[in-house]
């Protein structure tokens, strides 16, 4: 078979690109013997790897250009965005099976679930006037302009691939509104891929919490909540260690410097870490904690699961994948979205490890089987078979 992946945005094409999303899925295809290249627009860059095609954006909108590659299928990472609908149309018109990756939690329109969509706007905006602006735009421009154009984009897809079961539920409702029951039946679950290096090595799990984030994004990653929660935990649990990876913003540095010495030595600010170092951190941690207000998927949490960690986060419409992530005795969500609620959930989850109710080997085996790049690629291949409508994904369909 010959399956390409495509991202119609000119990102860098180096090792980081091939460590996640469309680049990593391309590598997953190659690992199972499927001929695959990744496609992006723009001029070739020095860091671009060999299995990347760069081309003019106009070619992505050309059915003739796509047809020349003799493809069985394309997995398009374009978010159902109206501005990329001509790319989807070109692939469709070339007679190629098109799988549309939807990298979000599914609440992309009021038509996907009114109350959930409103809560999503609140979470994405951080509240206040931004919430009013986002909501008004979604009701007016969204329903009159964006939704019809998104529907045109999605109709080009043979499979509408959602990254979590909850997102798929939202999309099925949305697609039923856009085009009826038959259209809704195109929706499938296809999680983001995880590198195969993320797996449990058998290392000793410490009483340790790992946190990974882009902490400069204060609205999404909520570093102030992180410090409040971790500060409360290490003050009452003298056996707990915490590792925080990601560029440490001033708030993190000042908070860490202000801690009592006996607490500060148990909290490591590791800064940016390499992929192998991250594997080691996750292999020796019991719990992965995400203080995020919203995540379209949560790749860091997925990597942690593959390394045998359990996951703690907020229970929220904007954390759609996390309900799935904790579904296999693999974590806990808190419905109380404040520092005390998060700290209590973490303490409870650490207690599950202490009492022998968490199994690193079992957690790793379940999630590696679902999320490793070769397994996700194999699921795509299976979707292309005649029986794709009946294809099961354990814990999903």
N, C-alpha and C positions, 0 to 999 in steps of 0.2 A: 504494500500500500504506500501511498504518497500523500502525506497530510502536512500542510503548512500551518503555522500560527501567524497571526498578524496583529500588530498594534499600530493604529494609524497616527501615532504621535512620535516625533523624533527624539526619543529618549537615547541615552547612551547605550551602546551595545557591547559593553565589556562584561566581566565576570559577574558584577552585581545584577545586570539584566538577566543573565542566564541562571541566577539563583532563585528566581521567583516568577510567578505569573506566566506570561506567554513564552518567555525565554526558557523557563524551566520545563514547561510542558513540552516544548520542542525537544529538549534533551530526554524527556521521558519517552517520547515516541521513538527516538533513536535507540534508547536502551532496550526496547522490546522488538527492534528490527524493522520499524516503520521508517521509511525515508522521510526526513522532515527538515525544514529550514524555517527560521523566523524571518518575518518581513516587517520592515519599518521604513517610513519615508525619510528623505534627507540625504545629505552627502555622507560618504563613508568617513568614519573617524578612526584615529590611530588605535583606539582601544577596542574597536569592533572585532568580535570573534568571527571565525571562518564560516560558521553556520548561520550567518545573518545576511540577508539580502537587503541592501539599501536601494531605493528607487524614488523617482519623482512621485509626489503625491498624486499627480494626475493619472499615473499608471494604476494606482489603487482604485480609481474610479472607472477603470477601463475593463470591460468584460473580455476584450481581445487579449489584453495583457495577462489576465488570470488564466484564460483558456490555454495560452501557450505553455503553461507549466505542467499540464497533464496531471492535474490533481484529483484525488478522490474526495478530499474534504479540506476545509479551512476552519480553524477555530479563531474567531475574530474577537479580540478584546477591545470593544468599542463602547461598552456601557449602555448600549441601546440609544446612544446620543443622536439627536436629530442631525447634528452637523456631519455625522459619518454615515448617514443613511445611503448615500450614493456609493460608498465602498461596499456596503452590504448588498446593494442592488447589483453592482457589477459582478460580485462573486456568484450571486444567485443566477444572474443572466448568463454566466459562463457555464452553467450546468453543473456546478460543483456543490456538493453537500455542504451546507453552511451551518456551523454551530456558533451561536452567539453567546459569549460569556457575559454574564451580568454581575459585575463586581460591586454588589451593594446588598443591603438587607431586604430589598423588595419594596420598600415604601417610597417609591419614586414619584407617586402621584396621589392626590386625594382619592382617585378611583381605585387605588390598591387597598384602601381601608382608611376611612376618614379620620377616626379618632387616633389610630396609630400614626398616621401621617402627621397630624398636628403635634403629637408628642415628639415625633422625629424632628420636626422643625424647631421645636423648643431646644432639644438636645444639640442640634447642629449649630444653632445660633448662640447658645449660651444665655438665652432669655433676653428680656428687654426689648428695645425698639427693633433690633435685628430680627427678632421673632415675628413681629408685626409685618415687617418688610418682606421677609421670606414667605410668610403665609399669604399675604396679599398677592404677591407675584405668582405663587403656585395656583391660587384660585383663578386669577385673571389670565395672565399670559400662559400659565401652565396648561389649563384646561382648554383654552382656545387655540393655542399654537403648538406648545411643546408636545402635548399628548397625541394629537393627530400625526405629527411628524415621527414621534417615537413609535407609534403603531405601524407606520409605514416601514420603519427600520426593522422592527421585530417580525413583520410579515415576510421578510426576505429569508428568515431563518428556518431551516428544517428542524433544528433543535434549539430551544431557548434554555441555556444552561445556567442554573442558579447555584451559588456557592454554598448554600445551606438549605436544609429542609424548610425552615421558617420562611426564608426568602422565596422559595419555590411556591409556598402556599399563597403568598402575596401576589406573585406573578401569575399564578393560575387564575386568581380572581381578576386581576388586571386584564389578562389576555381574554378572559371570558367576556369582559365588557368590550374590549376592542374588536373581538371577532368570533365570539361564540365558543361552544364546547370543543369543537375540533381544534380551534386555535390554542385553547388552554391545554390540550393534551400534548402539545409540543414541548411543554415545560418539563425539564428534568433537573436532577441535582447532580452537579459536577463541582466538587470542592476545588479550591486552589491546591496546587501541588506543593509538597514539601521535599526538600533535598534528602536523598537517602542517607546522607551522613548523620541526620538527626534520628537516632535510635538509641534505645537503652543498652548500655555496654555491660551492665552488671555491676557498675560502680556502687559503692556504699552511699546510700541516700542520707544526707545530713538533715538535721532539723533546720532547714534553710528555705527561705523564700527568694525566688528570682523575679526580678522586674525588668522589663526591656521596653524602651520607648524612645520616641522622638520628643524629648521633654520640652523643647522650645515651642511645641504646639500646645499652648496652655489650655485652649478650649477643649480640644479632643482628648489629650493625654492626661490632663489634670494633675500636674506635678504637685500642686499645693495639697490636694487630697492625698496623694502618695506619701508626702512627708508627715502629714498629720497621722495617717494610719500606721505607718511604720514606726514613728516615734512613740505612739501609744503601745504598740506591741512589744518593742524591745525594752520598754520601761517596766513591763510586768512579767516578761518571759526571759529570764536570764540565760536560757540555753539556746535561744533563737539567734541565727545569723541571717543576714539579708545581703543579697548582691543586686546592685542596681546598675544595669548596663545602658549605654546611650549617653550622648554628649551632655555633661552635667552643666545645666544653666546656673546662673548666679544664685537663684533661689535654693537649688540643691546644695551648692557649695556652702552657702551661708548657714543653712540648716544643719548640715553635717558638721561644720566647724563649731556650732553652738552646743552640740550634744555633750553630755558628760563623757569623760574619757572611756569609762567601762562600757558605755553603750556605743560610742562612736567606733570602737575597735571591732564591734560585731556587725557594722554596716559598711559594706564596701561600695564606693563609687568607682566603678570600673571604667567609665567613659566608653568610647567606641571600642568594640572588641571584634576580633576576627571570627569567622564562622566556626572554625575548630574550637576556639576558646569558648564560644557560646555553647557549643555542644557539651563541652566539659562542665560549664556552669549548670546547664539544665540536667545533665546526668547525675550531678551530686546534690541537686535540690529536690525537695519533696513537693513544693507548691510553686506554681507560677501565678503571680498576682497582676491583674490588669485594672488600674484605676480609671480606665477610659470612659468617657461619656458616650462615645459611639465608635464602632468599628464595622467596616463593610464585611470583613471576615475575621481577621485577627491571626495573621500568619505566625507571629511570634508565639501565640498561644498554641497554635497547631504544631509548631516545632517542639514546644515543651511537652505536649502530649506524646509525641513520638519518642521523646526521651524519657517517658515514664513519669512525668510530673502530673499532678492533678491541677485543676484550674479554679481560681476564685475571681469573680467579677460581679458587676452589678447585673441584676435582672432587669432588662430594658428592651423596648422595641428596637432600640438603636444598637443592640448587641446581639443581632439575630442568630449568629452562628454559635454563641456561647451556650444556649439552651441545649444544642446538640453536643457541644464539647463536654458537658458535665453529665451526659446521659448514661455513661457506662461505669458508674461508681468512680467517676473521674473528675470530681470537683463539686463546687457548691456556688450557687448564685445567691446574692442578697437582694431582697426587695426593699431594704432600707438603704437608700443611696446617700449615705453620709459617712463621716469618718468612723463613728461608733458602729454603724451597721457593717461596714467593710471590715473593721478590726474584729468584730465578733465572728464574722464569717470565716476569716482567716484562722482565728483561734480554734474554731470548730473543726475546720479542715485539717489543721495540724493535729488535733486530737484524734481524727480518724486514722491518720498515719500512726500515731503512738499506740492506738488500740488495735492495730493490725487489720484495719478495714480498707486499706488501700494497697494495691499490688502493682508495683512499678513494671514488672514484666508483662502482666496482663494488659495494663493501660497501653504500654508501648506496642504490643502485638496488635491490639485492636486498631489503633490509630495509624500505625505504619501501613497496615493492610488497606486502609481507606485513603491515606493522604500522600504516601510516597509517590514521587513523580511517575515511576513506571506503572504503578497501580492506577493512577488517574488516567494515564495515557491508555492503558488497557481498557478502562471503562469507556473511553471515547470510541475505541475500536469496536467494542461490543455494542455500543449505541448505534453504530452504522450497520449492524446486522439486521436481518429480517425480523428478529425477535426483540428489537430494541424497546418496544413498548412494554414488554414484560420483564425487562432487565432489572434485577434487584440490586440495591446497594445496601449492605447490612446496616440496619439502624436508620435507614432513610426512607425507602420507597415502600 
